Amino acid sequence: MSKPEQPAALSRRTLFAGAGAAGAVATLAAVLPRAPQVPVVAEVLKPTLDTSGGYQLTEHVQRYYQTAKV
């Protein structure tokens, strides 16, 4: 009769080797220079003509201001 197969147990040697490798990768990532950051150039916005129909100081508005003076 053959023995039933058991899952491979994680030995201390394998555990410490994996931890050492992970530490080395973390150290390497911290030491390597990062890619230079390219400054973002803002797009220059051209002033647009306000055609929203908002408040405008017209002749009849100025006339109202003259009559409303106290």
SULSUL-V296640 format. One record per residue. N is the residue number from 1. RES is the residue in one small letter. PSI is psi in whole degrees, 0 to 359 (NA if undefined). Layout:
BEGIN
N|RES|PSI / N|RES|PSI
END
This chain:
BEGIN
1|m|144 / 2|s|154 / 3|k|143 / 4|p|143 / 5|e|133 / 6|q|148 / 7|p|146 / 8|a|129 / 9|a|146 / 10|l|115 / 11|s|164 / 12|r|322 / 13|r|316 / 14|t|320 / 15|l|312 / 16|f|326 / 17|a|319 / 18|g|320 / 19|a|321 / 20|g|319 / 21|a|319 / 22|a|321 / 23|g|321 / 24|a|320 / 25|v|319 / 26|a|319 / 27|t|317 / 28|l|319 / 29|a|327 / 30|a|331 / 31|v|327 / 32|l|141 / 33|p|144 / 34|r|159 / 35|a|139 / 36|p|141 / 37|q|129 / 38|v|125 / 39|p|140 / 40|v|124 / 41|v|121 / 42|a|140 / 43|e|133 / 44|v|121 / 45|l|131 / 46|k|139 / 47|p|136 / 48|t|154 / 49|l|127 / 50|d|109 / 51|t|29 / 52|s|348 / 53|g|24 / 54|g|202 / 55|y|131 / 56|q|138 / 57|l|90 / 58|t|178 / 59|e|317 / 60|h|332 / 61|v|318 / 62|q|323 / 63|r|320 / 64|y|318 / 65|y|323 / 66|q|319 / 67|t|339 / 68|a|359 / 69|k|139 / 70|v|NA
END
